[in-house]
Amino acid sequence: MPGGGGGALKSLKPKIQSVDIQAAAGWGIAAAAGAIWVVQPFDWIKKTFIDKPAAEEN
């Protein structure tokens, strides 16, 4: 029976849905937030983005 198993393989092929993409994005954000919480680079963030660089004196 050639072609008899084609339907079974077709039904096993996963379909990516927008809900799956949203869930993956949500877990990615949660993982990034967790990593930042564990590391807590607040001093670096403050020095890099918030504090103004000191004027160089000659």
PyMOL commands that set and color helices and strands:
alter all, ss='L'
color gray80, all
select helices_A, chain A and resi 6-12+18-39+42-50
alter helices_A, ss='H'
color red, helices_A
deselect
rebuild
show_as cartoon
